[in-house]
Amino acid sequence: MTNKKENLKLLLSLGLAGVMVAILFWLISKLSSTLISPNTGQPSSIELSNKPSLINLGTRILVKVQTYPEKTDGVKAFSEKNFSTAVEKFTVSLKNNPNDPETLIYLNNAKIARDNSDSLKVAVIAPVNLDQNLAEELLRGVAQAQNEVNERGGINGKKLQIAIASVENREDGEKLDKELVEDQSVVAAVGVRRDAAIYNDKRLVLVFPLERPNQAENPENTQQNVLNNQQDAQKSNYLFHINPLYENLVDTHARYIARQGRNIAICGDIRTSGNNPNSSSSKVLVEQYAQAIEQYGSQVISTPCNLADKNFDPKAFVDRAIETENANGFLLIPSLRSISYATKVAQEIKGRKPLFGSETMYSGKTLENGRDVEGMVVPVYWHRDVNKNNPFAENALGLWKAQVNQRTAGAYDAMQVIIAGLEKDNTREGLQKVLSNPNFSTSGATGNIMFSPSGKRQGEAFLVRIERCERCSSGTNYDFVLLNKK
């Protein structure tokens, strides 16, 4: 009987010890799930112990190109909450590579944490693992805006903290959106989302720094998208667009193209997925361009051209288009990652016919092959010479030691909108009311910014041409030169 009692006591003791250990591990996991978020009043679920957060203030290197040891050391110090060392390391890394926006963002965040400054947190959705060039362009605009506002004291005394949100694959996009809207320390976000309804539903302002063809996000449900937009306009809208509708860009460009040639050949970048064979945004854009060009009286020839086809032969395409279908103009519509393939088509044209490119070609990567694309005309929302009195382009050149494009300007202006709004009200709902006010306006790289009730922005597109230049700041002997309006 005594042995039974002793065994029972032993079992109870072991059970109690197990419960205590479980509670201890639970407390540790809760503590490790928060990363410092100075004086925001809200914890931030930045680093989960068993499931890393998709939101990051400075504890992970996402942009891995040309990573210096000092950046690695800075991230390590940031993770260990040794913010003074993080500031020192990030500062050195920036001196080695001044064109790295991720490091500048981490440096500013580390200064905020080191000084225990009051701050406001804004997230930028950067597709680092999906399109690094685009991600870096967006991050430069955001980092430049953060740097400027913090150098002048912040937003009503509160420093601007930037969280970088990024996913490893497209399947995690919904998870990222959910994490962002549920993190109450985030007061606004900048980025492009395929389905942004959750930002309206959860009342988090999302500012789009660039536009994509409207139907590309869900072409099979275009009518439903239009209906949803109409319904969104009738309720509180939390989605705001820095650039005018993409159709404005296509229309301006197509009108110009139709004046230069009667038979136009188009090269797209048609990538499909198993779930949706019409998923490629380039496919939609090709269709929009074809319709607009024909509307202005020219024809689009039938010779197929797909830059995403691994068996695509640029020479065979160009020769057939010219010799068989009398093409007297070529329009290239690559994705950012396919600019080099578009350049191979341009090499085959060799100045024989007028050359045009979609706004994707408005990139420093295009200028690296300037000799092959000289004379190409591209539509843009922003160019440094549209408003020469605006200091953005000059400041960007001084900061990044390189020219920037309209994607960086759009991200910069997205932040200018958020900063101007937060100066009046730094709550989520208050920010939405400020931006929705018909009297709201602020200035940015792209000029004066104000929104319609649905969050859209009116504006025009411009045309630029690639021309040779001497000692130009692009460092390639070629540059985008603003054309006079036609």
N, C-alpha and C positions, 0 to 999 in steps of 0.2 A: 504493500500500500504506500509505504514511504517512497519507494522508487518511482511509483506512478506520479506522486505529487511532485517529486523533483523533476521528472521529465516534463510535466506540464508547465512548471515554472520556467524551465529552460526554453521550451517552445515559445512561451509568451515573451520571454526576454529577447529571443531571436527575432520574433515578429515585430516587437516594438523597435528594435534596432534597425530592422529593414525599413520600417516606415520613416524613421528619422533620417536615414541615408537618402531615401527617395525625396523627402522634403528638402534636404540639403542640396541635392542635385538640381531640383526644380528652382530653388532660389538662385543658384549659380547661373543656371541658364537664363533666368529672367534678367539678372544683372548684366550678363554678357550680351544681351540682345539690344542694349542701348549704347549708342555712341554719343559722345559729348555733343550737346547742342546748346551752346552757351545762352543762358537766360532767355530762351524762347518760351519757356513755360510749358513746353510739351516734350515728352521723350520722343526720340526718333529711332525707329526700328531699323538700324543701319546694318548691324552685323549679328545675325542669329547664329547661335553656337553650332547647330547642326544643319542649318539651311541659310546660306549667305543671302543677305538682302540684295535686291537689284538696285538699291539706291546707295550712293557712295559719296562721302565728303572728302576723302583723301587717304583711304586705307587700301586701295587697290590701284594698280596701274592698268588702265584700259587701253590707252594709246601706246603701243609697245614699240613703234618705230623710233629708232635713234634714242633709246633710253640710256641715260648716263647713270653711273653708279650713285651719284648724289641724289637722283630722283628715287631710286630704290631705297636708299638710306632714309630719305625724307618720308616715304610711305611707311617704312618700318617704325620710324619715330612717331609718326602720327598715330599709328595703330597702338603704340604703347603709351599714348597720351603725353609724350615728351614733345610738346609743341614748340618750345624754343629751339630745340635741335631740328625739328621739322622745318621751321622757318629758315634756318641757316642752310640746310641741305637743298631745299627747293630754290632758294635764292641763287646758289651756285649752279644748280642745274639749268636755271633759266639763262644764266650768263653763257653757258655752253650751247644752249639751244633756245634762243629767244622766240622761236616760232612755234613753241609748244604750249597751246592754250590750257591743256589739262594741268600742267605744272603751275601755271599762273593762278588757276582756280584753287588748287590745293594750297598754294602759298597764301592766298588771301584768307582761305578758311582756317589755316593754321594760325595766322595772326589773330583772327577773331577769338580762337580758342585760347591762345597764349595770353591774350589781354583780358580774357573773360568778358568780352564786349557784349552788350545787348545786340541782338541780331534778328533779322528776318530771313527765312529760308525760302528760296525759290529753286525748283528743280528744272533741269534741262534734260530732255530725252534725246540721247545721242546714239545713233545706230553704229557704234564703234565696230562691232563684230560683223555687221552686215554691209556697211559701206563706210570705210574709215575716212576716205577723202571728204565725204559729206559731213561726217561727224566732226572732223577737225574744223571744217569751215564754219559750222554752227557754233562750236565751242569757242572759236576766236571771237565771234560777235558777242557772245554771252560774257566771256572773260574780260573783254575790253570794257563793256558796260559796268561789270562788277568793279573792276579796277578803278574806273573813273569816279563812280559814286562813293566808293569807300575812301578814296584819297581826299574827297571834299567833305568827309565827315559822316557819310552814310545817309540814310533816309530818316530825317527827323532825329538824328543821333543814333539810329540803329544801323549797324553794319549789315551789308548784304552778303549772305552766305549762300553758296551755290552747291546743290547736290546734283551729281551726275547720275542719271538713271539709264541703264543699258542692259540689254539682254544678250544671251549667247545665241539664241535662235528665235525665229519669228513666233514659234509656238508659245514662248513665254511672254509675248506681248500683253496678253490679257492679265497675266499675273502681275506684270509691272504696273499696268493701269490701276489695278485693284490696290496694290501697295501704296501707290502715290496718293490716291484719293483718300485712303484710310489713315495716312500719316498726317495728323492734324497740325504738325509743326510746319508742314509745307503750305505756304499761302498762295502759291501760283505755280504754273508750269509753262515751259516753252518746248514746243516740239510738234511733230506731225504724227498723227495717229490714224489708222485705217477706220477704226470705229471709236469715235470720241463721245458716244452717248453717255458713258459712265461719268464723264467730267461734268456734264449738265446735271445728271441725276444726283451726284454726290456734292455738287456745288463747289467745284474747284476750277478757277479760271485757267484756261489753256489758250495760249497765244501761238498761232501758227506762224513760223518765221518764213515759210516758203509755201508755194502752191504746187499741186500736182494736177494732172487732168482729172476733172471732177468725177467722171464715170469710172476711172481706173480702179478705184477702191472697191467697187462692187458693181460691175457693169450689168450683171444680170438682174439687179434690183433698182435700176435707175429711177423708175416711176415711184417706187417706195421711198427712195432717198429724197426725191423732190417733195413728197408729201411730208416726210419727217422734217425737212428744212422749214416747210411752211408752219408746221406745228411748233417747232423750236422758236420761231420768230414771235409766236404768240405768248410764250412763257419766258421766264427769266433765262437769258442766254449767257452761257459761261464760255463760249467759243468765239475767239476773235482772230481775224486774219490780217496780217501785215501787208501782204501784196494783194492787188486786185485779182479778179478771177482769171484763171489760166486762159480762158477763151479770148480775153483781151490781147494777150501775148500772141496767140495763134492767129487772130484776125489781122493784127498789124503786120505780122511777118508774111502771112499768105497774100495779103494785098500787094506787098512789095515784090514777092516772088513771081506773082502772076504778071507783073509788069516787065519782068526781066526775061521770061521765057514762056513759050506756049505749051511745051511738052516737058513735064517735070517727072523725074525719077526719084522715088523715095526709098531710103534705106532705113529700116527700123531695127529694133533689138527685141525680137519677139520671144520672150521666155514664158514657158507655161509650167503649170504645176499639175500633178496628178488629179487634184481635187477640182481644179478650175482651169480648163484649157484656154480661157479668155482672160486669165489673171494679169497678163503683162500690161503695165501702164503704157509701154511703148506702142503696143497694138492699138490701144485706144487713141493715143496721140497721132499715130499714122492716119487713122480714120478721120480724126478731127481736121488734120491738115489737108487731107485729100478733099474733104467736103468743102473746106474754106477756099482752097485754091481753085476748085472747079466753080465755086460761086462767083469768083472774080474773073472767070472767062478762060482759064487755062485748063489743060488736061493733065491727069496723072497717068503715066504709062503703066502697062500691066507687068513689065519685067519684074519678077520677085527679087527681093533683097532682104535677107535676114542676117544681121550681124551676129546673132546668137547661134547660128547654124555652124557646127564645127567643120562642115564640109564646104562652107561658103568660099567662093573664088572671086575676089574683088575684080581681077582683070576680066574674067569672063562676063561678069555682070556689066561692067562699064562698057566694054566693047559691044555687047549685045544691045544695051540700052541706046547707045549712040547710032550704031550701024543699022539695027533692025527697026527701032521705034523712034528714031530721030529725036532722042532726048536732047534738049538744049538747056537743061538745068538739073542740078542734083541737090536733094535735101537729105541730110544725114541726121538721124534721130537715135543716137546711142544712149545707153545708160551711162552713168558716171564711170562704171568699171569697164566699159567697152569703147571708150574714146580712142584707144590705140587701134582698135579694129576699124573704126570710122576713118581714122587717118590713113589706113591702107587703101581705102576706097579713094580718098582724096589724092593719093599718090598716083593712082591709075588715071585719074581725070587730068592731072598735070596741066591745069590751067586751060584746058580745051573748052570747057563750058563753065558758066556761072555756078558757084558753089554756095550752099546755104547750110546752116546747122541749127538745131534746136537749142534752147537756152542751156541745156546740159553742156554744150560745148563752151560755154562761158566759164572757162576754168584755166588755171595756170598750166594744167597738164596738156591742154590743147596747144598752148604757146610753145611748149617744149619741142613740138614738131611744126613750128610756124612756117617753115619753107614749104611744107606740103599743103598747108591749109590757107596760105596767103590769099586774101581776097574774099574769104568766107564771110557771109553776113549772118549775124546771130541776133535774136530778139532778147532784150533784157528789161528788167524792172528798174534797175539802178546802174548808173555809171558815174564815176567820180567827176566827170565834166558836165553832167546835167546841171549841177549847182556847185560851181567852183568856190563859192563862199562858205560851203559847208565844211567844217574841219574834220569830219569823220575819216575821210580817205587819208589825209595827211597824218592824222594821229595814228591810224592803223598801220601805216607804213613805218612810222617811228617806233611803234610798239613791237610789231612782228618782223620788221626788217624785210618785208615783202608786201606786194600788193594783195588786196583781198577782192572778192567778187560779191555778187548780189546776195548769195546765200549767207555770207558773213554779215552783210549790211542788214539783211532781214532779221537775223538773230539779234543783232545789236538793237534794232528798232523794237523788236518784241520786248526786250528788256527795258527800253526807254518807256514804253507804254506801261509796263508793270511798275516801274519805279515811280512814274508820275502818278499812277493810281494809288500806290501805297503811301505816298506823301499825304494823301487826303484821307485814306482809311486803310489800315493795315490788317483788316480781317478779310476772310474769304468772301463773305457776302457783301461786305462794304466795298471791296475792290470791284466786284462785279457791277455794283450800282454806279460807281464812279465812271467805269469804262462805258457803261450803257447810256450814260447821260448824253443827250444830243449836243450839249455844250462842251463836252470833253474834247480836248485836242492837246497834242504835244508835238514837238519837232524831233526829227531823227535824221538818220543818214538818207532816207528816202523822201524827206520833206515833211510837210505837215501831216499828222496822222489823226484821223477821226473815223468813227465807225457808224454804220447804219444800225438800226435796232437789231438786225440779225447778226451783227458782228462782222459784216463785210466792209471792205474799203474800196472806195472809188479811186480810179487812177488810170494812168496810161502806160503804154510800153514804148521802148526806144529800140533803135537798131544800132548795132556796132559792126565794124568790119575789121578783120585781122590785117594789119599792115606792118611793113618793116619799119623799124625805128633805130636810131642811133643812140646808144647809151641810155636806153629806156629802163625804168626801174624794174621791169619784169625779169631782167637778167637773161633774156632769150633773144634779143634783137627783134622781137615782134611784140605787138601790143594790140589791144582792142581799142579802136578809135571810133568815137561817137559820130554817126552819120547825121547830116542835116535832115530834118523831117521832110518826108516826101509827101 
